[in-house]
Amino acid sequence: MSEPHEWDEPHWRGLVEQVRAGQNLLPKSWPGGARCAVALSFDSDHETNELRDGGESIARLGWGEYGARRGIPRIRKVLDRHGVKASFFVPAVSALLHPEEQRSLAEKGHEIGLHGWIHERNTQVPPEAERELMLRASDTLEKITGTRPVGMRTPSWDYSAHTLSIAREMGLLYDSSLFSDDDPYEIVEKGEATGIVELPVEWIRDDAVYFMMNRFGAQRPYTPPADVLDIFRREFDGAYDEGGLFLLTMHPHVTGYRSRIFILDELIDHIKSRGDCWIATHAEIAAYCAEEAGLKGHT
């Protein structure tokens, strides 16, 4: 295999153009004249963080269970107090381990979105296996909640060369795994507009990078919770000033602790203090952006 400096232009250009950002889907205005849109999301990985690596550590499986046992109830209490809805991206195995959690969240009006089967690294499974896992995960979430997911967040925020084509086959409305912008955009595959809305993520707006701990590796928490709140608040303030989208990713087994849950609570307080923000699920925001842009298949 040749080295990257030896690649010809068709090769490196082909790699870059597999999946790109297409037209900007930031609407001219948000519903109700809101200044900006806010999408709160929680990746309910639970025990799958350990299972997907073939791990058998009882302690790390218990850490995942903490997310369901203590993290989710604390998060729900905050969301209920503020009267806001959020999106929960759930590996199918997590949903099978905690079906009542998913059902009760869905009954409350929260969104349950795709997040793989067992939080697998989709870049490391064969294409036919990736497709089967995505379809099986969607079937599983639908069976548990009664609603078929319309959007996905890939495990570990990564795409294989086949992920997007599978999402298109499934007719998904949106994805929330890519990084090409701050605001919504249409995903383009090899130069072709797909009609799929991207609600972009970013590690800056993810709690795990500031707090994750791995006893057997080099990961150690180093950021005080108050500093994380400050970062998230500044990201929101920037989105508000620009009239764009603020999308936040959190994890029940990371933020659901007594010393950290205040981040979510005080951040929502700050957002609501502006008085003109639309806090909605990912599905609601994606559907609105698609309709406003007249995307094919969503008008």
matplotlib code that plots the C-alpha trace (Angstrom):
import matplotlib.pyplot as plt

x = [0.0, 1.3, 2.1, -0.2, 2.4, 2.3, -1.4, -2.7, -5.3, -8.3, -7.4, -7.1, -9.9, -12.1, -11.5, -12.4, -15.5, -17.1, -19.1, -19.2, -21.3, -23.8, -26.1, -26.5, -29.9, -29.9, -33.5, -34.2, -36.1, -36.8, -40.4, -42.2, -39.5, -37.0, -33.4, -31.8, -32.5, -31.3, -30.9, -30.1, -29.0, -27.9, -26.1, -27.4, -24.5, -24.8, -23.2, -22.3, -19.2, -17.7, -19.5, -18.6, -14.9, -15.4, -14.8, -15.9, -15.1, -17.8, -16.8, -17.0, -20.3, -21.5, -20.3, -22.6, -25.5, -25.0, -26.0, -29.3, -29.9, -28.9, -27.9, -31.1, -33.4, -31.4, -31.4, -35.2, -35.8, -33.9, -35.7, -39.1, -38.4, -37.7, -40.4, -38.1, -37.7, -34.5, -33.2, -31.7, -29.5, -29.6, -27.7, -30.2, -28.5, -28.9, -32.6, -33.0, -31.3, -33.4, -36.6, -38.8, -36.4, -36.9, -40.6, -41.1, -38.9, -40.8, -44.1, -42.9, -42.3, -38.5, -37.0, -35.2, -32.7, -30.4, -26.9, -25.8, -26.5, -23.9, -22.1, -19.9, -17.1, -18.9, -15.6, -14.4, -17.3, -17.9, -20.4, -23.1, -22.8, -23.0, -26.2, -27.7, -26.9, -28.4, -31.6, -31.8, -31.2, -34.0, -36.4, -35.5, -36.1, -39.4, -40.5, -39.7, -41.0, -43.6, -41.9, -39.4, -36.3, -36.0, -32.4, -29.1, -25.9, -23.2, -21.3, -18.1, -19.2, -17.6, -18.6, -17.5, -17.5, -20.9, -22.7, -24.3, -25.7, -27.3, -28.8, -30.2, -31.6, -33.4, -34.9, -33.6, -34.4, -31.2, -27.8, -26.0, -22.4, -20.4, -18.4, -18.4, -20.3, -21.9, -25.4, -27.5, -26.5, -27.5, -25.2, -23.6, -22.4, -19.9, -21.2, -24.9, -27.3, -28.8, -31.8, -30.5, -30.1, -26.9, -27.2, -23.4, -21.7, -18.4, -16.2, -16.1, -19.8, -19.5, -19.1, -17.1, -13.9, -13.8, -14.7, -14.0, -11.9, -10.1, -8.2, -6.3, -5.3, -4.1, -7.5, -8.0, -10.6, -8.9, -11.6, -13.6, -17.3, -17.7, -15.3, -17.3, -20.4, -18.5, -17.5, -21.0, -22.5, -20.0, -20.9, -24.5, -23.9, -22.1, -25.0, -27.5, -25.5, -25.4, -29.0, -27.8, -28.0, -26.7, -26.3, -25.1, -24.1, -24.0, -23.9, -25.9, -22.9, -20.7, -22.9, -25.4, -23.4, -24.3, -21.4, -22.0, -25.8, -25.9, -24.2, -27.3, -29.6, -27.8, -27.2, -31.0, -31.6, -29.2, -30.8, -34.3, -33.3, -32.9, -36.6, -36.5, -34.9, -36.5, -35.6, -36.6, -35.7, -33.3, -36.1, -38.2, -35.3, -34.3, -37.8, -38.2, -34.9, -35.8, -39.2, -37.9, -35.3, -37.7, -35.5, -36.6, -38.8, -39.4, -41.8]
y = [0.0, 3.4, 6.1, 9.1, 11.4, 9.1, 9.1, 10.6, 13.3, 11.0, 8.9, 11.6, 13.7, 10.6, 10.0, 13.6, 13.7, 10.5, 12.5, 16.3, 19.2, 20.4, 23.3, 25.2, 24.5, 27.2, 28.6, 32.3, 32.1, 29.6, 28.7, 31.4, 34.0, 32.3, 33.7, 30.2, 26.5, 24.3, 20.5, 18.7, 15.1, 12.2, 9.1, 6.3, 4.0, 2.3, -1.2, -1.2, 0.9, -2.2, -4.8, -3.4, -3.9, -7.5, -6.5, -8.5, -6.1, -6.2, -2.8, -1.1, -2.9, -1.4, 2.0, 1.7, 0.5, 3.7, 5.7, 3.9, 3.6, 7.1, 9.2, 9.0, 9.7, 12.9, 14.0, 13.4, 15.4, 18.4, 18.2, 17.8, 20.8, 22.9, 21.4, 20.7, 17.7, 16.1, 13.3, 10.1, 8.1, 4.5, 1.4, -1.4, -3.6, -0.7, -0.6, -4.3, -4.1, -1.1, -1.2, 0.6, 3.5, 3.9, 3.5, 6.0, 8.6, 8.1, 8.4, 11.8, 13.1, 12.6, 11.2, 7.8, 7.8, 5.2, 4.7, 1.3, -2.2, -2.6, 0.7, -1.2, 0.6, 0.7, 1.3, -2.1, -4.4, -5.6, -3.7, -6.4, -6.6, -2.9, -2.8, -5.7, -4.2, -0.8, -2.4, -4.7, -1.8, 0.2, -2.7, -3.2, 0.4, 0.5, -2.7, -1.3, 2.3, 1.9, 4.5, 3.9, 6.1, 8.8, 9.8, 8.3, 9.1, 6.6, 5.0, 7.0, 9.6, 7.8, 6.7, 3.8, 4.0, 2.4, 4.2, 6.9, 4.6, 2.4, 5.5, 6.5, 3.0, 3.3, 6.6, 8.4, 12.1, 13.1, 12.2, 13.8, 12.4, 14.8, 18.0, 20.1, 23.1, 24.6, 24.7, 22.2, 21.2, 18.7, 15.7, 15.1, 11.7, 11.6, 14.9, 13.9, 15.7, 13.1, 14.9, 13.9, 16.7, 16.8, 18.2, 18.6, 17.5, 18.6, 17.3, 20.7, 20.3, 16.8, 16.1, 12.9, 14.6, 16.6, 13.9, 10.4, 8.1, 4.9, 3.1, 1.0, 3.8, 7.3, 9.0, 11.0, 13.7, 17.1, 19.8, 21.2, 21.0, 24.8, 25.2, 22.8, 24.8, 27.9, 26.3, 25.1, 28.5, 30.2, 27.8, 28.6, 32.3, 32.1, 30.2, 32.7, 35.7, 34.2, 33.0, 29.4, 26.0, 25.0, 21.2, 19.5, 15.9, 14.4, 10.9, 9.7, 7.8, 11.0, 14.0, 12.1, 12.6, 14.8, 17.1, 17.5, 17.5, 21.2, 21.8, 20.7, 22.5, 25.9, 25.7, 25.3, 28.2, 30.3, 29.4, 30.0, 33.4, 34.7, 34.2, 33.5, 30.1, 27.1, 23.9, 20.9, 17.3, 16.6, 15.1, 18.3, 20.6, 18.4, 18.2, 22.0, 22.6, 20.1, 21.6, 25.2, 24.2, 22.2, 19.1, 16.3, 13.8, 16.1, 18.7]
z = [0.0, -0.9, 1.6, 1.8, 0.2, -2.8, -3.3, -6.6, -6.6, -7.4, -4.4, -1.7, -3.2, -3.2, 0.5, 1.3, -0.8, 0.6, 3.1, 3.0, 4.2, 1.7, 1.9, 5.2, 6.7, 9.3, 8.8, 8.4, 11.7, 14.4, 15.5, 17.5, 16.6, 18.8, 18.6, 18.6, 18.9, 21.7, 21.3, 24.6, 24.1, 26.3, 25.1, 27.3, 26.8, 30.2, 30.3, 26.6, 27.1, 28.6, 26.6, 23.2, 23.9, 24.9, 28.5, 31.5, 34.3, 36.9, 38.2, 34.8, 34.1, 37.4, 36.3, 33.3, 35.6, 37.6, 34.5, 34.4, 38.2, 39.3, 36.3, 34.3, 37.3, 38.2, 34.5, 34.3, 37.4, 36.0, 32.6, 34.3, 36.6, 33.6, 31.4, 28.5, 26.1, 25.1, 22.8, 24.3, 22.0, 23.1, 22.0, 21.5, 24.1, 26.7, 25.7, 26.2, 29.6, 30.7, 28.6, 31.2, 31.1, 27.4, 27.5, 30.3, 28.6, 25.3, 27.2, 28.6, 25.0, 24.9, 21.8, 21.6, 18.8, 17.3, 18.8, 17.5, 18.7, 21.4, 20.9, 18.4, 16.5, 13.2, 11.3, 12.5, 11.4, 7.9, 5.8, 5.9, 9.6, 10.1, 8.1, 9.9, 13.3, 12.4, 11.2, 14.2, 16.5, 14.9, 15.1, 18.8, 19.8, 17.9, 19.7, 23.1, 22.7, 20.0, 17.8, 15.0, 15.4, 12.7, 13.6, 14.6, 16.4, 15.5, 18.4, 19.0, 16.4, 13.5, 10.0, 8.0, 4.2, 4.3, 7.2, 5.2, 2.5, 5.2, 6.8, 3.4, 2.8, 6.2, 5.3, 8.3, 8.7, 10.4, 11.8, 14.7, 14.5, 12.3, 12.8, 9.7, 11.0, 14.1, 12.5, 10.6, 7.1, 4.5, 4.1, 0.7, -0.4, -3.2, -4.5, -4.2, -1.9, 0.4, 2.0, 5.4, 8.0, 10.0, 13.5, 14.1, 17.3, 18.8, 21.6, 23.2, 23.8, 25.3, 29.0, 28.5, 27.4, 30.6, 33.1, 31.8, 34.0, 33.0, 35.8, 33.4, 31.0, 30.9, 31.2, 34.3, 35.0, 35.1, 34.6, 37.5, 36.9, 37.2, 34.4, 32.2, 32.9, 31.8, 28.5, 27.8, 28.7, 26.3, 23.5, 24.0, 24.2, 20.9, 19.3, 20.7, 19.4, 15.9, 15.9, 15.4, 17.0, 20.4, 20.6, 23.8, 24.4, 27.9, 29.4, 32.4, 33.8, 33.5, 34.4, 36.6, 39.8, 42.7, 42.1, 38.3, 37.7, 38.6, 35.2, 33.3, 35.8, 35.7, 32.0, 31.3, 33.8, 31.8, 28.4, 29.7, 31.1, 27.6, 27.0, 23.3, 22.8, 21.2, 23.2, 21.2, 20.4, 17.6, 15.5, 15.9, 14.9, 12.0, 10.7, 10.9, 9.1, 6.4, 5.8, 5.8, 3.2, 1.1, 1.3, -1.0, 0.8, 3.8, 2.3]

ax = plt.figure().add_subplot(projection="3d")
ax.plot(x, y, z, "-o")
ax.set_aspect("equal")
plt.show()
